[in-house]
Amino acid sequence: MPVSPARDLTQVTDLKGIPIAVERMPTRSGDKFVTPQGFTAIRDGIKKSSGALPFAPGGKPRWLRAPLAAGARYEALRRTVREHRLSTVCEEAHCPNIGECWNAGTATLLLMGSVCTRACRFCAVDTGNPRGWLDPEEPANAARTVTLMGLGYVVLTAVDRDDLADGGAAHLAACVRAIKEANPTTAVEALTPDFQGVLADVEAIVDSGIEVFAQNVETVERLTHPVRDPRAGYQQTLDVLAHAKRHRPGVLTKTSLMLGLGESDPEVIAAMDDLRAAGCDILTLGQYLRPTANHLPVERYVTPEAFLALREAALARGFLECVSGPMVRSSYRAEQALAGNNCGLGGA
């Protein structure tokens, strides 16, 4: 008879502060697990399904290569993030650029925890219901981390928190103010949730002292709901971006689309036109990469040449910059987005 392995228990508290023992077992993608705060979440955001398509045979195209996540600066930044109990979207979303960005001493901070209330079918962030949990020390920790990193430009992003009355807007604004107080010369980009389209919550972020307000449309209008959570919306994102620009015209607005989900180039162009009509200043275009077998499959790999052609189409429509390339993500080289050189990717 096989011997059962010893259980590995860790002591945590539930949402009421009552100590509980949680079994620390390795969780696979799509499995439920209990977070250190005592609520249940799904690893990598999407439940396992018998209908999930396996990964297609064959490797990725040769142009989809990223530096290894290693090196002294990478390790130093990772220690800083761990020390101050911060999450980064670089890790939680399995970003392929983590090696390049962290070795350059930059990162995108993921605020309000690492569990999202939504379950978009492209995203590998864990999903669940945090039931109002927030870390009251996070604004101070975020400010201290920016100071320690010596950042001149920081991107703050956050999971969707539909469990909070304001979607977390007040907490995010407090993080921005704390960073600005401790680091007055640091420029802040806020890549935010859509706050369910509540414009007063958008204003709270825009008025917090940021230089760039970003909210991602993610994909073309036709594919919005196969790709995004039902609570998200193409028009809702356009309305959020348009209101941010109207409310404070001096703040730059920014969004991102993933390519390779089944969209056509004319649909991408139509999205560009909609975004410009909403006053969006900066656009990023990148290749969708399937994080797990439970997520949407890749429908096509867009060539570097096609990305450059779409960048030219965006610039012709009046975007201040369009950072476009296979490995681009919404926060990729964000501090260089207005350099007019496609962040060094070619096609300047």
C-alpha positions as CSV (number, residue, x, y, z in Angstrom):
1,M,0.0,0.0,0.0
2,P,1.5,3.4,-1.0
3,V,2.4,5.8,1.8
4,S,0.6,9.1,1.6
5,P,2.9,12.1,1.7
6,A,2.9,14.2,4.8
7,R,0.7,17.3,4.6
8,D,2.4,20.7,4.5
9,L,0.2,23.0,6.5
10,T,0.7,26.8,6.9
11,Q,-1.1,29.0,9.4
12,V,-3.1,31.9,8.0
13,T,-6.1,34.0,9.0
14,D,-9.4,34.2,7.2
15,L,-11.1,37.4,6.3
16,K,-12.4,37.8,9.9
17,G,-8.9,37.4,11.3
18,I,-9.6,33.9,12.6
19,P,-6.5,31.5,12.4
20,I,-7.0,28.7,9.9
21,A,-4.7,26.0,8.6
22,V,-4.3,25.8,4.9
23,E,-2.8,22.9,3.1
24,R,0.1,24.0,0.9
25,M,-0.2,21.7,-2.1
26,P,1.2,22.5,-5.5
27,T,-1.7,23.8,-7.6
28,R,-1.9,23.2,-11.3
29,S,-3.3,25.6,-13.9
30,G,-7.1,25.7,-13.6
31,D,-7.1,24.3,-10.0
32,K,-8.8,26.0,-7.1
33,F,-6.5,27.0,-4.2
34,V,-6.8,29.0,-1.0
35,T,-4.9,32.3,-0.8
36,P,-2.9,33.4,2.2
37,Q,-5.8,35.8,2.9
38,G,-8.2,32.9,3.2
39,F,-10.4,33.1,0.1
40,T,-10.6,30.7,-2.9
41,A,-9.1,31.5,-6.3
42,I,-8.4,29.7,-9.6
43,R,-4.8,29.3,-10.6
44,D,-4.1,31.1,-13.9
45,G,-7.6,32.4,-14.1
46,I,-9.4,29.8,-16.2
47,K,-10.8,26.5,-15.0
48,K,-9.8,23.3,-16.7
49,S,-12.2,22.2,-19.3
50,S,-12.5,18.9,-21.2
51,G,-13.1,20.9,-24.3
52,A,-9.8,22.8,-24.1
53,L,-7.7,22.6,-27.2
54,P,-4.2,21.3,-26.8
55,F,-1.3,23.4,-27.9
56,A,-0.7,23.2,-31.6
57,P,2.3,21.1,-32.6
58,G,5.5,22.9,-33.7
59,G,7.4,25.7,-32.1
60,K,6.8,29.4,-32.2
61,P,8.2,31.5,-35.0
62,R,11.9,32.5,-34.8
63,W,11.1,36.1,-34.1
64,L,9.4,35.2,-30.8
65,R,12.4,35.1,-28.6
66,A,13.0,36.9,-25.2
67,P,16.0,37.2,-23.0
68,L,16.2,34.7,-20.2
69,A,14.9,35.8,-16.8
70,A,18.3,35.8,-15.1
71,G,21.1,38.2,-14.1
72,A,22.2,40.3,-11.2
73,R,19.8,43.2,-11.7
74,Y,16.9,40.8,-12.3
75,E,17.7,39.0,-9.0
76,A,18.1,42.3,-7.1
77,L,14.7,43.6,-8.4
78,R,13.0,40.4,-7.5
79,R,14.4,40.6,-3.9
80,T,13.0,44.2,-3.6
81,V,9.6,43.1,-4.8
82,R,9.5,40.2,-2.4
83,E,10.7,42.3,0.5
84,H,7.9,44.8,0.2
85,R,5.2,42.3,-0.5
86,L,4.3,43.6,-3.9
87,S,3.0,41.7,-6.9
88,T,4.1,42.5,-10.4
89,V,2.2,41.9,-13.6
90,C,5.5,40.8,-15.0
91,E,5.2,37.6,-12.9
92,E,1.5,37.2,-12.5
93,A,0.7,37.5,-16.2
94,H,3.7,35.4,-17.3
95,C,5.1,38.3,-19.3
96,P,7.7,37.1,-21.8
97,N,9.7,40.4,-21.4
98,I,10.4,39.9,-17.7
99,G,14.1,39.2,-18.3
100,E,14.6,42.3,-20.5
101,C,12.7,44.7,-18.3
102,W,13.9,43.5,-14.9
103,N,17.5,43.5,-16.1
104,A,17.0,47.1,-17.1
105,G,15.8,47.8,-13.5
106,T,12.2,48.5,-14.4
107,A,8.9,46.7,-13.5
108,T,5.2,47.2,-13.6
109,L,3.7,47.0,-10.1
110,L,0.5,45.0,-9.7
111,L,-1.6,46.5,-7.0
112,M,-4.6,45.4,-4.9
113,G,-3.4,41.8,-4.8
114,S,-2.8,39.2,-7.4
115,V,-6.3,37.8,-7.6
116,C,-8.7,39.3,-10.2
117,T,-12.5,39.2,-10.0
118,R,-12.7,38.7,-13.7
119,A,-11.8,35.7,-15.9
120,C,-10.7,37.0,-19.3
121,R,-9.8,34.1,-21.6
122,F,-6.4,35.5,-22.6
123,C,-5.1,36.3,-19.1
124,A,-3.2,34.1,-16.7
125,V,-3.8,36.2,-13.6
126,D,-5.5,34.1,-10.8
127,T,-9.2,34.8,-10.5
128,G,-11.5,34.7,-7.5
129,N,-13.4,37.0,-5.1
130,P,-11.2,38.8,-2.6
131,R,-14.3,39.9,-0.7
132,G,-13.0,43.4,0.0
133,W,-9.5,42.5,1.1
134,L,-6.9,45.3,0.6
135,D,-3.4,45.8,2.0
136,P,-3.6,49.1,3.9
137,E,0.2,49.3,3.8
138,E,0.4,49.0,0.0
139,P,0.6,52.7,-0.8
140,A,3.6,53.2,1.5
141,N,5.2,50.0,0.3
142,A,4.8,51.0,-3.4
143,A,6.4,54.4,-2.7
144,R,9.3,52.8,-0.8
145,T,9.8,50.3,-3.6
146,V,9.9,53.0,-6.3
147,T,12.5,54.9,-4.1
148,L,14.7,51.8,-3.7
149,M,14.6,51.1,-7.4
150,G,15.4,54.7,-8.3
151,L,12.7,54.8,-11.0
152,G,12.1,57.9,-13.0
153,Y,9.1,56.2,-14.6
154,V,6.8,53.6,-13.0
155,V,3.8,51.8,-14.4
156,L,1.1,50.9,-11.9
157,T,-1.5,48.4,-12.9
158,A,-4.2,46.5,-10.9
159,V,-6.4,43.5,-11.1
160,D,-10.2,44.2,-11.6
161,R,-11.8,44.4,-8.2
162,D,-15.5,44.3,-8.8
163,D,-15.9,43.3,-5.1
164,L,-15.1,46.9,-4.1
165,A,-17.7,49.6,-4.3
166,D,-15.4,51.9,-6.3
167,G,-13.4,49.2,-8.0
168,G,-10.4,50.1,-5.9
169,A,-10.1,53.7,-7.4
170,A,-9.5,55.3,-4.0
171,H,-6.8,52.8,-3.1
172,L,-5.0,53.2,-6.5
173,A,-5.2,57.0,-6.1
174,A,-3.6,56.7,-2.7
175,C,-0.8,54.6,-4.1
176,V,-0.1,57.3,-6.8
177,R,-0.1,60.1,-4.2
178,A,2.2,58.2,-1.9
179,I,4.7,57.6,-4.8
180,K,4.5,61.2,-5.8
181,E,5.1,62.5,-2.3
182,A,8.2,60.3,-1.8
183,N,9.4,60.6,-5.5
184,P,8.2,63.9,-6.8
185,T,10.2,63.7,-10.1
186,T,9.0,60.1,-10.9
187,A,6.4,60.0,-13.8
188,V,3.5,57.6,-13.1
189,E,1.5,55.7,-15.6
190,A,-1.7,54.0,-14.3
191,L,-2.9,51.0,-16.3
192,T,-6.3,50.7,-14.6
193,P,-9.4,48.5,-14.5
194,D,-12.4,49.9,-16.3
195,F,-14.3,50.5,-13.0
196,Q,-17.4,49.1,-14.7
197,G,-17.6,52.4,-16.6
198,V,-18.2,54.6,-13.5
199,L,-16.7,57.9,-14.6
200,A,-16.3,59.3,-11.1
201,D,-13.9,56.5,-10.3
202,V,-12.0,57.2,-13.5
203,E,-11.7,60.9,-12.4
204,A,-10.2,59.8,-9.0
205,I,-7.3,58.2,-10.8
206,V,-6.8,61.0,-13.4
207,D,-6.8,63.6,-10.6
208,S,-4.2,61.6,-8.4
209,G,-1.1,63.1,-10.1
210,I,-0.5,60.6,-13.0
211,E,1.1,61.5,-16.3
212,V,-0.4,58.7,-18.3
213,F,-3.8,57.0,-18.0
214,A,-4.1,53.6,-19.7
215,Q,-7.1,51.2,-20.1
216,N,-6.7,48.3,-22.5
217,V,-9.3,47.6,-25.2
218,E,-7.4,44.3,-25.6
219,T,-9.0,43.2,-29.0
220,V,-11.2,44.3,-31.8
221,E,-14.9,44.9,-31.2
222,R,-16.1,41.6,-32.7
223,L,-13.9,39.5,-30.5
224,T,-14.5,41.4,-27.3
225,H,-16.7,38.9,-25.5
226,P,-15.0,35.7,-26.7
227,V,-11.8,37.2,-25.4
228,R,-12.7,39.4,-22.4
229,D,-14.9,38.8,-19.3
230,P,-18.6,39.6,-19.9
231,R,-18.3,42.5,-17.5
232,A,-15.8,44.2,-19.8
233,G,-16.8,46.0,-22.9
234,Y,-15.3,47.5,-26.1
235,Q,-17.5,50.6,-25.9
236,Q,-17.0,50.8,-22.1
237,T,-13.3,51.0,-22.5
238,L,-13.6,53.7,-25.2
239,D,-15.9,55.7,-22.9
240,V,-13.4,55.4,-20.1
241,L,-10.5,56.6,-22.3
242,A,-12.6,59.4,-23.7
243,H,-13.7,60.7,-20.3
244,A,-10.2,60.6,-18.9
245,K,-9.0,62.8,-21.8
246,R,-12.0,65.2,-21.5
247,H,-11.6,65.5,-17.7
248,R,-7.9,66.3,-17.8
249,P,-6.6,67.0,-21.4
250,G,-3.0,67.3,-20.3
251,V,-2.9,63.6,-19.2
252,L,-1.8,61.2,-22.0
253,T,-4.2,58.3,-22.7
254,K,-3.0,54.9,-23.8
255,T,-4.4,51.5,-24.8
256,S,-3.3,48.2,-26.1
257,L,-4.4,45.5,-28.5
258,M,-3.3,41.9,-28.8
259,L,-3.1,40.4,-32.3
260,G,-3.4,36.8,-33.3
261,L,-6.8,36.1,-31.7
262,G,-8.6,35.9,-35.0
263,E,-9.0,39.5,-35.9
264,S,-8.4,40.9,-39.4
265,D,-6.3,43.9,-40.3
266,P,-9.3,45.9,-41.4
267,E,-10.8,45.3,-37.9
268,V,-7.6,46.5,-36.3
269,I,-7.7,49.7,-38.4
270,A,-11.3,50.2,-37.4
271,A,-10.3,49.9,-33.7
272,M,-7.6,52.5,-34.3
273,D,-10.2,54.9,-35.7
274,D,-12.5,54.3,-32.7
275,L,-9.6,55.0,-30.3
276,R,-8.6,58.2,-32.1
277,A,-12.2,59.3,-31.9
278,A,-12.0,58.8,-28.2
279,G,-8.9,60.9,-28.0
280,C,-6.4,58.1,-27.3
281,D,-2.8,59.3,-27.6
282,I,-0.7,56.1,-27.5
283,L,-1.3,52.6,-28.8
284,T,0.7,49.4,-28.3
285,L,0.3,46.3,-30.5
286,G,1.7,42.9,-29.6
287,Q,1.3,39.2,-30.3
288,Y,-1.1,37.2,-28.2
289,L,0.7,34.2,-26.6
290,R,-1.4,31.5,-25.1
291,P,-0.4,31.2,-21.4
292,T,-2.0,27.7,-20.8
293,A,-4.0,25.0,-22.6
294,N,-7.1,26.4,-20.8
295,H,-6.8,29.7,-22.5
296,L,-7.7,30.8,-26.1
297,P,-5.5,29.3,-28.8
298,V,-3.4,31.5,-31.0
299,E,-5.1,31.9,-34.4
300,R,-2.1,33.4,-36.2
301,Y,1.4,34.7,-35.6
302,V,1.8,38.2,-37.0
303,T,5.1,38.9,-38.7
304,P,7.4,41.8,-37.6
305,E,6.8,43.4,-41.0
306,A,3.0,43.3,-40.5
307,F,3.5,45.0,-37.1
308,L,5.5,47.7,-38.6
309,A,2.9,48.3,-41.3
310,L,0.2,48.6,-38.6
311,R,2.4,51.1,-36.7
312,E,2.6,53.3,-39.8
313,A,-1.2,53.1,-40.1
314,A,-1.6,54.2,-36.5
315,L,0.8,57.1,-36.8
316,A,-1.0,58.2,-40.0
317,R,-4.2,58.4,-37.9
318,G,-2.6,60.8,-35.4
319,F,-1.4,58.6,-32.5
320,L,1.6,60.3,-30.8
321,E,3.3,56.9,-30.9
322,C,2.4,53.3,-31.6
323,V,4.8,50.8,-30.1
324,S,4.3,47.7,-32.3
325,G,6.1,44.4,-32.4
326,P,5.6,40.7,-31.6
327,M,6.9,40.9,-28.1
328,V,5.3,44.2,-27.2
329,R,3.0,44.3,-24.1
330,S,1.1,47.3,-22.9
331,S,3.8,48.4,-20.5
332,Y,6.8,47.5,-22.7
333,R,9.5,50.2,-22.4
334,A,6.7,52.6,-21.3
335,E,9.2,55.4,-20.4
336,Q,10.3,55.5,-24.1
337,A,6.8,55.5,-25.6
338,L,7.2,59.1,-26.8
339,A,10.7,58.8,-28.2
340,G,9.3,58.3,-31.7
341,N,11.4,55.2,-32.4
342,N,9.1,52.3,-31.8
343,C,11.0,51.8,-28.5
344,G,14.0,50.7,-30.5
345,L,12.2,47.8,-32.3
346,G,12.8,49.2,-35.8
347,G,10.5,51.1,-38.2
348,A,11.2,54.5,-36.7
